[in-house]
Amino acid sequence: MNPTAYRGRFAPSPTGALHFGSLLTAVASYLEARTQQGLWLVRMEDLDPPREIKGAAREILKTLEQFGFEWDGDVIYQSQQDSAYQDALQQLKNKQLTFACNCSRKHLNNTASRSSEGIIYPGTCRHKIDIPPPYTTRIIAPDQTFHFIDQLQGPQKQNLHHSLGDFIIRRRDQLFAYQLAVVVDDHLQSITHIVRGSDLLSSTARQIFLQTMLSYQTPEYTHLPVLTNAEGNKLSKQSHAQALDLTHANLHLYRCLTLLVQSPPTELTNASLHELWQWAFTHWQIKHVPAVAAIDLSQDTNNTIYY
């Protein structure tokens, strides 16, 4: 494999059907990969069984196929990657970067200070020994500022110690936390470019830190605006976003291209999916996507069938 070749990915969680917000991300990541002559992989982030909906993973893949997406290689499932996460955790433990923590959420809510990222863990358990299970595993957050360039949102920086403190990489229920799992997955799949929603922008410094500690390469990041509803909430399963209506698949794709400011011509509103994809492959320019955190769908007069 050419180590410099573009390798992108789309990583939905099977907590419900694919909705319009997820479709927007899939479209942008797919077009960016294909127009760079790169690979586009699909990974199912089924890391949290209590939140998973039975059959959702299968339905998400079926929906992607019906929209005309073609991914490369086999779909990877996080639920099958436990040994890889355990190996990464052991590497971090060997470097004395981790510790057990039995602080309750209630205790931290009552005692810890906060930042825009939420609770700043105060290091309560960092030097404790012999904490009995169940406990979370945290990694020691360095007092240094991580800088990176987001390809859409521009220069970014974050000091992990001051903004959130020592963060969790394995939960009390022994499920691996997203921050560690996604870093290991991206490394194992040799991902070079990540195109995802801006709601994950604040996770990037944590992931770069973990990549550095595990001697992994850091991908390039592009964070797209997320779609929000009239209440200002991100379009998601938690905000009751509707499943995509496949009878309007071509209109969904056309609207994605419009919201991503690719300016598809109006005559394409009646085009087939194949015709829309062919136009998009020819005209895609990620630099045209607005460099904002969110797009308010309630202000879009053409959004009736999209969410």
C-alpha positions in Angstrom: 0.0 0.0 0.0 1.2 3.5 -0.8 1.6 5.1 2.6 0.8 8.6 1.2 -2.4 7.5 -0.5 -5.7 9.1 0.7 -7.6 6.9 3.1 -10.8 8.4 4.4 -13.7 6.8 6.4 -17.2 7.2 7.6 -18.0 5.9 11.1 -21.7 5.9 12.1 -23.0 4.6 15.4 -25.8 2.0 15.2 -28.0 3.8 17.7 -30.7 4.3 15.2 -31.4 4.8 11.5 -29.3 7.0 9.3 -30.6 10.6 9.4 -30.0 13.7 7.3 -27.2 15.0 9.5 -25.2 11.8 9.1 -25.9 11.7 5.4 -24.4 15.2 5.0 -21.2 14.0 6.7 -21.1 10.8 4.6 -21.6 12.8 1.4 -18.7 15.2 2.2 -16.3 12.5 3.3 -17.1 10.3 0.3 -16.7 13.0 -2.3 -13.5 14.3 -0.7 -12.0 10.8 -0.8 -13.1 10.0 -4.3 -12.0 13.3 -5.8 -8.6 12.7 -4.2 -8.5 9.3 -5.9 -8.5 7.8 -2.4 -10.2 5.0 -0.6 -13.4 5.4 1.5 -13.9 2.9 4.4 -16.9 2.3 6.6 -16.5 1.6 10.3 -19.4 0.8 12.5 -18.9 2.4 16.0 -20.8 -0.2 18.0 -18.8 0.5 21.1 -21.7 1.0 23.5 -24.1 -2.0 23.5 -26.6 -0.4 25.9 -27.3 2.4 23.3 -27.3 0.2 20.3 -30.5 -0.6 18.4 -30.9 -4.1 17.2 -30.6 -4.2 13.4 -29.5 -0.6 13.1 -26.0 -1.4 11.7 -27.5 -3.5 8.9 -30.1 -0.8 8.1 -27.4 1.9 8.0 -25.4 -0.1 5.5 -28.4 -0.8 3.4 -29.3 2.9 3.3 -25.8 3.8 2.2 -26.0 1.3 -0.6 -29.4 2.6 -1.7 -27.9 6.1 -1.8 -25.2 4.9 -4.2 -22.2 4.9 -1.8 -19.5 2.3 -2.6 -17.0 1.6 0.2 -13.6 -0.1 0.0 -12.9 -3.3 1.8 -14.8 -4.9 4.6 -16.8 -3.0 7.2 -15.0 -2.9 10.5 -17.0 -3.2 13.8 -15.6 -1.7 17.0 -17.3 -4.5 18.9 -14.7 -6.9 17.4 -11.7 -4.8 18.2 -11.4 -5.3 21.9 -8.0 -7.0 21.9 -6.5 -4.1 19.9 -7.9 -1.6 22.4 -6.5 -3.7 25.3 -3.1 -3.7 23.7 -3.1 0.1 23.3 -4.3 0.5 26.9 -1.4 -1.7 28.1 1.1 0.4 26.1 -0.2 3.5 27.9 0.0 1.7 31.3 3.5 0.6 30.6 4.4 4.3 30.1 2.8 5.1 33.5 0.3 7.4 31.9 -2.8 5.9 33.3 -4.5 5.4 36.7 -7.6 4.0 38.2 -10.3 6.4 39.4 -13.4 5.8 41.6 -14.7 9.3 41.6 -18.4 9.4 41.1 -20.1 11.7 38.6 -22.0 13.3 41.5 -18.8 13.9 43.4 -17.2 15.6 40.5 -20.3 17.6 39.7 -20.2 19.0 43.3 -16.5 19.6 43.6 -14.8 20.1 40.3 -14.5 23.3 38.3 -15.7 23.6 34.8 -14.7 24.8 31.4 -16.5 25.0 28.0 -15.6 21.3 27.7 -17.4 20.4 30.9 -16.0 19.1 34.2 -12.2 19.6 34.6 -11.0 16.5 36.4 -9.0 17.7 39.4 -6.6 14.7 39.7 -8.2 13.3 42.8 -7.2 9.7 42.2 -4.0 10.3 40.3 -1.8 9.1 43.2 -4.1 6.6 44.9 -3.1 3.0 44.9 -5.0 -0.3 45.1 -8.4 1.1 44.1 -10.8 -1.9 44.0 -13.1 -2.3 40.9 -15.3 -1.1 39.5 -13.3 2.0 38.4 -12.6 4.1 35.4 -9.2 4.3 33.8 -8.0 7.8 33.1 -4.9 9.1 31.3 -2.8 11.9 32.7 -3.5 15.0 30.6 -0.3 17.0 30.0 0.0 20.7 30.8 0.8 21.6 27.2 -1.1 23.2 24.3 -1.8 21.0 21.3 -1.9 22.9 18.0 -3.3 21.6 14.7 -4.7 23.0 11.5 -8.2 22.0 10.6 -8.6 22.0 6.9 -11.9 23.9 7.1 -12.1 25.5 10.5 -8.5 26.8 10.5 -5.8 26.9 13.3 -6.9 25.2 16.6 -5.3 24.8 20.0 -6.2 23.2 23.3 -4.5 22.7 26.6 -5.9 19.4 27.9 -4.8 19.9 31.5 -6.7 23.2 31.8 -9.7 22.4 29.6 -10.7 19.0 30.9 -8.0 17.4 33.0 -7.2 13.6 33.0 -9.8 12.0 30.8 -11.4 8.6 30.7 -10.1 6.0 28.3 -11.9 3.0 29.8 -15.3 3.3 31.5 -16.4 1.9 34.8 -18.4 -0.8 33.0 -15.1 -1.8 31.3 -16.2 -0.6 27.9 -13.4 1.3 26.1 -14.1 5.0 25.7 -14.6 6.6 22.3 -11.4 8.6 22.5 -9.1 5.6 22.7 -11.1 3.3 20.4 -11.3 5.8 17.5 -7.5 6.5 17.7 -6.7 2.7 17.6 -9.3 2.2 14.8 -7.9 5.0 12.6 -4.4 3.6 13.1 -5.3 0.0 12.2 -7.2 1.2 9.1 -4.3 3.5 8.1 -6.6 6.5 7.9 -4.9 9.6 6.5 -7.8 12.1 6.4 -10.8 12.5 8.7 -13.8 14.4 7.6 -16.5 14.6 10.3 -18.8 17.0 12.2 -17.7 20.0 14.1 -19.2 18.5 17.3 -16.0 16.4 17.4 -13.6 19.2 17.0 -13.0 19.5 20.7 -12.0 15.8 20.8 -9.2 16.2 18.3 -6.5 17.4 20.8 -7.2 14.4 23.0 -6.9 12.1 20.0 -3.7 13.7 18.8 -2.2 13.3 22.3 -3.1 9.6 22.3 -1.7 9.2 18.8 1.6 10.7 20.0 1.7 8.5 23.1 1.1 5.4 21.0 3.5 6.4 18.3 0.8 6.6 15.7 0.6 8.9 12.7 -1.8 11.9 13.0 -4.3 12.2 10.2 -5.4 15.5 8.6 -8.7 16.7 10.1 -11.6 18.5 8.4 -14.6 19.4 10.6 -17.9 20.1 8.8 -20.7 22.3 10.2 -23.3 20.1 11.9 -27.0 20.6 11.2 -29.2 21.9 13.9 -33.0 22.1 14.5 -35.2 25.0 15.5 -34.2 24.5 19.2 -30.5 24.8 18.3 -29.8 21.1 18.9 -27.6 19.0 16.7 -29.6 16.8 14.3 -29.2 13.4 15.9 -31.0 10.4 17.2 -31.1 12.1 20.6 -32.9 15.1 19.1 -35.4 12.7 17.4 -34.0 13.2 13.9 -36.2 11.3 11.4 -34.9 8.3 9.4 -34.2 9.2 5.7 -37.0 8.7 3.3 -35.5 6.6 0.6 -38.3 7.6 -1.9 -36.7 11.0 -1.9 -33.0 9.9 -2.1 -32.1 12.1 -5.0 -33.6 15.2 -3.3 -31.7 14.4 -0.1 -28.5 14.2 -2.0 -29.3 17.4 -3.9 -30.0 19.2 -0.6 -26.7 18.0 0.9 -24.8 19.4 -2.0 -26.7 22.7 -1.6 -26.0 23.0 2.1 -22.4 22.2 1.5 -22.4 25.2 -0.9 -21.5 23.2 -4.0 -24.2 25.1 -5.9 -25.8 22.2 -8.0 -27.9 23.6 -10.8 -31.6 23.7 -10.3 -32.3 21.3 -13.2 -30.6 18.6 -11.1 -33.5 18.6 -8.7 -35.1 16.1 -11.0 -31.9 14.2 -11.8 -31.3 10.5 -10.9 -28.9 9.6 -8.1 -26.4 8.5 -10.7 -26.5 11.8 -12.5 -26.2 13.7 -9.2 -23.1 11.7 -8.1 -21.5 12.2 -11.5 -22.0 16.0 -11.3 -20.7 16.0 -7.7 -17.6 14.0 -8.5 -16.8 16.6 -11.2 -17.6 19.7 -9.2 -16.8 18.9 -5.6 -14.7 21.6 -3.8 -14.4 21.2 0.0 -13.1 24.8 0.2 -16.7 26.0 -0.6 -18.1 24.4 2.5 -18.8 27.1 5.1 -16.3 27.3 7.9 -18.9 27.5 10.6 -19.8 25.2 13.5 -23.4 24.7 12.6 -26.1 25.3 10.0 -29.6 26.0 11.3 -32.0 23.9 9.2 -35.0 25.8 10.6 -33.8 28.8 8.6 -33.7 26.8 5.4 -37.1 27.2 3.6 -36.4 24.1 1.5 -35.9 21.6 4.4 -39.4 20.2 4.7 -38.6 16.5 3.8 -35.1 16.4 5.1 -35.3 15.9 8.8 
